Amino acid sequence: MEIVSLKLSDELKVQVNNAAKALGMSPDAFMIAAIKQAIHNTELRLAFLAQGYETRAQAIKTGKAYDTPEVHQHMRDRIHRIK
C-alpha cells in the first residue's frame, strides 16, 4: 500500500478528528472512507451525466420527446401510487 501525505488546514484536521471520533474510527480510516465515498459519488454522477447525454442524443436523433405538462403529470401519478 502506498503512503500518501495530505496537507490539511488546522480547521479541517479538527473536523476530521471530531468526525472520526464520533464514528469510532481513526482519522486515517475516516479519510479513506471519505475518499471512497467521493469516488463512488463521482462514478454515480458520471453515469447519470452519460445517461443524460445519451438520452438527449436519442431525442435529437428520433425527434421523440414528451411535453413538460405530461411529464409533470406522470411524475405526480407515480408519487401518488408510491405513497
Backbone as ProteinMPNN parsed JSONL, in Angstrom:
{"seq_chain_A": "MEIVSLKLSDELKVQVNNAAKALGMSPDAFMIAAIKQAIHNTELRLAFLAQGYETRAQAIKTGKAYDTPEVHQHMRDRIHRIK", "coords_chain_A": {"N_chain_A": [[0.851, -1.174, 0.0], [0.547, 2.19, -0.834], [1.9, 5.124, 0.665], [0.359, 8.176, 1.31], [0.616, 11.641, 1.533], [-1.165, 14.234, 2.99], [-1.897, 17.658, 2.994], [-3.517, 19.334, 5.323], [-5.649, 21.922, 6.428], [-5.579, 23.484, 9.671], [-8.144, 23.749, 10.701], [-9.597, 21.885, 9.16], [-8.318, 19.539, 9.953], [-9.148, 19.376, 12.623], [-11.89, 19.035, 12.221], [-11.908, 16.562, 10.848], [-10.78, 14.888, 12.806], [-12.728, 15.14, 14.857], [-15.044, 14.152, 13.571], [-14.22, 11.55, 12.928], [-13.746, 10.518, 15.491], [-16.352, 10.644, 16.527], [-17.541, 8.667, 15.041], [-16.198, 6.491, 15.866], [-13.819, 5.828, 14.641], [-10.465, 5.783, 13.316], [-8.643, 8.761, 12.39], [-7.294, 8.317, 9.945], [-8.691, 6.082, 8.868], [-11.185, 7.259, 8.615], [-10.67, 9.25, 6.65], [-9.963, 7.634, 4.49], [-12.388, 6.286, 4.078], [-13.935, 8.504, 3.413], [-12.743, 9.31, 1.012], [-13.245, 7.052, -0.57], [-16.051, 7.229, -0.643], [-16.34, 9.652, -1.998], [-15.289, 8.938, -4.48], [-17.151, 6.991, -5.264], [-19.485, 8.6, -5.396], [-18.713, 10.307, -7.475], [-18.507, 8.491, -9.598], [-21.207, 7.71, -9.801], [-22.349, 10.173, -10.514], [-21.076, 10.668, -12.99], [-22.074, 8.507, -14.468], [-24.785, 9.15, -14.442], [-24.732, 11.584, -15.862], [-23.756, 10.634, -18.33], [-25.871, 9.006, -19.105], [-27.812, 10.963, -19.422], [-26.719, 12.482, -21.535], [-26.783, 10.544, -23.547], [-29.529, 10.061, -23.727], [-30.417, 12.583, -24.54], [-29.146, 12.775, -27.036], [-30.436, 10.679, -28.331], [-33.063, 11.645, -28.347], [-32.777, 13.87, -29.978], [-31.986, 12.601, -32.32], [-34.206, 10.936, -32.95], [-36.341, 12.635, -32.734], [-38.303, 12.309, -30.927], [-40.032, 13.238, -28.055], [-41.31, 14.351, -24.868], [-44.025, 16.38, -23.785], [-43.688, 18.941, -21.366], [-45.836, 19.368, -19.406], [-47.066, 16.837, -19.521], [-45.048, 15.149, -18.589], [-44.75, 16.133, -15.979], [-47.287, 15.476, -14.956], [-47.185, 12.695, -15.14], [-45.149, 12.197, -13.29], [-46.371, 13.129, -10.934], [-48.48, 11.287, -10.79], [-47.052, 8.901, -10.377], [-45.881, 9.44, -7.883], [-48.121, 9.561, -6.227], [-49.061, 6.963, -6.407], [-47.018, 5.537, -5.254], [-47.022, 6.311, -2.592]], "CA_chain_A": [[0.0, 0.0, 0.0], [1.335, 3.422, -0.945], [1.638, 6.165, 1.656], [0.025, 9.461, 0.71], [0.662, 12.728, 2.504], [-2.123, 15.297, 2.704], [-1.732, 18.891, 3.756], [-4.84, 19.776, 5.746], [-5.668, 23.102, 7.29], [-5.832, 23.148, 11.074], [-9.593, 23.619, 10.862], [-10.021, 20.615, 8.573], [-7.793, 18.477, 10.824], [-10.043, 19.288, 13.771], [-13.154, 18.453, 11.745], [-11.655, 15.143, 10.569], [-10.613, 14.205, 14.088], [-14.021, 15.106, 15.542], [-15.946, 13.242, 12.857], [-13.696, 10.191, 13.099], [-14.001, 10.124, 16.876], [-17.797, 10.43, 16.679], [-17.887, 7.405, 14.378], [-15.383, 5.419, 16.427], [-12.819, 5.482, 13.626], [-9.246, 6.58, 13.327], [-8.682, 9.778, 11.331], [-6.893, 7.713, 8.664], [-9.809, 5.273, 8.361], [-12.228, 8.2, 8.209], [-10.299, 9.878, 5.379], [-10.052, 6.598, 3.449], [-13.819, 6.104, 3.802], [-14.413, 9.71, 2.725], [-12.235, 9.255, -0.368], [-14.029, 6.016, -1.264], [-17.394, 7.767, -0.871], [-16.224, 10.67, -3.049], [-15.115, 8.215, -5.748], [-18.456, 6.392, -5.589], [-20.372, 9.69, -5.813], [-18.256, 10.761, -8.79], [-18.908, 7.475, -10.576], [-22.661, 7.83, -9.991], [-22.606, 11.414, -11.251], [-20.644, 10.484, -14.379], [-23.035, 7.602, -15.112], [-26.008, 9.931, -14.621], [-24.499, 12.511, -16.973], [-23.646, 9.856, -19.57], [-27.229, 8.613, -19.474], [-28.48, 12.172, -19.902], [-26.197, 12.806, -22.867], [-27.29, 9.529, -24.477], [-30.959, 10.31, -23.892], [-30.549, 13.799, -25.353], [-28.765, 12.429, -28.41], [-31.511, 9.839, -28.88], [-34.22, 12.514, -28.602], [-32.454, 14.678, -31.157], [-31.947, 11.694, -33.476], [-35.535, 10.423, -33.305], [-37.34, 13.693, -32.677], [-39.322, 11.95, -29.941], [-39.895, 13.902, -26.759], [-42.567, 14.486, -24.14], [-44.343, 17.733, -23.34], [-43.433, 19.122, -19.937], [-47.005, 19.08, -18.562], [-47.279, 15.381, -19.484], [-44.015, 14.594, -17.706], [-45.105, 16.501, -14.614], [-48.449, 14.678, -14.547], [-46.694, 11.327, -14.952], [-44.416, 12.172, -12.028], [-47.363, 13.238, -9.858], [-49.177, 9.998, -10.724], [-46.138, 7.929, -9.757], [-45.727, 9.779, -6.465], [-49.342, 9.191, -5.507], [-49.165, 5.5, -6.364], [-45.976, 5.025, -4.356], [-47.391, 6.596, -1.194]], "C_chain_A": [[0.893, 1.232, 0.0], [0.927, 4.416, 0.137], [1.417, 7.473, 0.923], [0.029, 10.508, 1.814], [-0.304, 13.817, 2.062], [-1.823, 16.5, 3.578], [-3.127, 19.427, 4.061], [-4.701, 21.028, 6.598], [-5.947, 22.644, 8.729], [-7.326, 22.918, 11.317], [-10.088, 22.278, 10.328], [-9.522, 19.439, 9.411], [-8.71, 18.279, 12.023], [-11.363, 18.634, 13.358], [-13.006, 16.958, 11.476], [-11.556, 14.375, 11.877], [-11.936, 14.077, 14.834], [-14.98, 14.118, 14.892], [-15.513, 11.794, 13.039], [-13.995, 9.68, 14.504], [-15.478, 9.813, 17.096], [-18.233, 9.105, 16.077], [-17.075, 6.221, 14.905], [-14.326, 4.922, 15.458], [-11.549, 6.274, 13.881], [-9.382, 7.653, 12.256], [-8.285, 9.218, 9.965], [-8.032, 6.908, 8.051], [-10.939, 6.167, 7.883], [-11.913, 8.813, 6.847], [-10.357, 8.878, 4.232], [-11.512, 6.373, 3.07], [-14.383, 7.3, 3.034], [-13.959, 9.72, 1.264], [-13.017, 8.219, -1.17], [-15.429, 6.521, -1.592], [-17.376, 8.812, -1.984], [-16.062, 10.015, -4.418], [-16.445, 7.617, -6.191], [-19.425, 7.462, -6.096], [-20.006, 10.208, -7.2], [-18.673, 9.777, -9.877], [-20.409, 7.534, -10.855], [-23.003, 9.06, -10.823], [-22.23, 11.267, -12.721], [-21.593, 9.562, -15.132], [-24.348, 8.326, -15.394], [-25.87, 10.892, -15.8], [-24.425, 11.78, -18.304], [-25.023, 9.427, -20.048], [-28.0, 9.809, -20.026], [-28.027, 12.555, -21.296], [-26.726, 11.833, -23.914], [-28.776, 9.762, -24.765], [-31.203, 11.531, -24.766], [-30.233, 13.51, -26.81], [-29.856, 11.61, -29.085], [-32.738, 10.692, -29.209], [-33.986, 13.366, -29.836], [-32.517, 13.819, -32.417], [-33.349, 11.287, -33.917], [-36.601, 11.508, -33.371], [-38.446, 13.406, -31.677], [-39.013, 12.636, -28.617], [-41.27, 13.985, -26.121], [-42.772, 15.946, -23.763], [-44.173, 17.814, -21.83], [-44.66, 18.846, -19.073], [-47.291, 17.571, -18.447], [-46.288, 14.714, -18.539], [-44.357, 14.893, -16.256], [-46.29, 15.682, -14.111], [-48.032, 13.235, -14.285], [-45.969, 11.202, -13.615], [-45.378, 12.269, -10.841], [-48.105, 11.906, -9.678], [-48.319, 8.945, -10.036], [-45.994, 8.183, -8.27], [-46.954, 9.315, -5.68], [-49.548, 7.682, -5.443], [-48.176, 4.89, -5.378], [-46.397, 5.197, -2.904], [-48.597, 5.849, -0.783]], "O_chain_A": [[1.872, 1.305, 0.742], [-0.251, 4.53, 0.479], [2.182, 7.837, 0.03], [-0.497, 10.277, 2.902], [-0.272, 14.267, 0.916], [-1.531, 16.361, 4.765], [-3.827, 19.911, 3.171], [-3.762, 21.17, 7.381], [-6.48, 21.559, 8.96], [-7.714, 22.006, 12.048], [-10.903, 21.613, 10.968], [-10.233, 18.445, 9.563], [-9.014, 17.146, 12.397], [-11.885, 17.778, 14.072], [-13.884, 16.174, 11.836], [-12.181, 13.327, 12.034], [-12.235, 13.017, 15.385], [-15.646, 13.343, 15.578], [-16.342, 10.916, 13.277], [-14.441, 8.547, 14.681], [-15.82, 8.84, 17.768], [-19.188, 8.489, 16.55], [-17.243, 5.091, 14.447], [-13.979, 3.741, 15.453], [-11.557, 7.296, 14.568], [-10.151, 7.484, 11.31], [-8.865, 9.593, 8.946], [-8.311, 7.03, 6.859], [-11.58, 5.88, 6.873], [-12.788, 8.889, 5.983], [-10.755, 9.23, 3.122], [-11.844, 6.281, 1.888], [-15.2, 7.139, 2.127], [-14.725, 10.104, 0.381], [-13.406, 8.472, -2.31], [-15.941, 6.275, -2.684], [-18.284, 8.856, -2.814], [-16.632, 10.484, -5.403], [-16.821, 7.724, -7.358], [-20.106, 7.26, -7.102], [-20.886, 10.512, -8.006], [-19.136, 10.179, -10.945], [-20.837, 7.422, -12.004], [-23.84, 9.0, -11.723], [-22.978, 11.693, -13.601], [-21.89, 9.801, -16.302], [-24.951, 8.143, -16.451], [-26.771, 11.004, -16.63], [-24.971, 12.251, -19.302], [-25.318, 9.476, -21.242], [-28.756, 9.675, -20.989], [-28.844, 12.911, -22.145], [-27.074, 12.232, -25.025], [-29.217, 9.669, -25.91], [-32.084, 11.523, -25.626], [-30.953, 13.941, -27.71], [-30.165, 11.814, -30.259], [-33.381, 10.481, -30.237], [-34.893, 13.561, -30.645], [-33.033, 14.248, -33.449], [-33.654, 11.291, -35.11], [-37.646, 11.319, -33.994], [-39.413, 14.161, -31.58], [-37.882, 12.612, -28.132], [-42.279, 13.717, -26.773], [-41.816, 16.661, -23.458], [-44.479, 16.865, -21.108], [-44.535, 18.137, -18.074], [-47.71, 17.096, -17.392], [-46.653, 13.818, -17.778], [-44.267, 14.014, -15.399], [-46.294, 15.242, -12.961], [-48.479, 12.624, -13.314], [-46.15, 10.221, -12.894], [-45.208, 11.56, -9.849], [-48.328, 11.458, -8.553], [-48.813, 8.184, -9.204], [-45.984, 7.241, -7.477], [-46.827, 8.744, -4.597], [-50.159, 7.186, -4.496], [-48.452, 3.867, -4.751], [-46.152, 4.318, -2.077], [-49.041, 5.974, 0.358]]}, "name": "protein", "num_of_chains": 1, "seq": "MEIVSLKLSDELKVQVNNAAKALGMSPDAFMIAAIKQAIHNTELRLAFLAQGYETRAQAIKTGKAYDTPEVHQHMRDRIHRIK"}
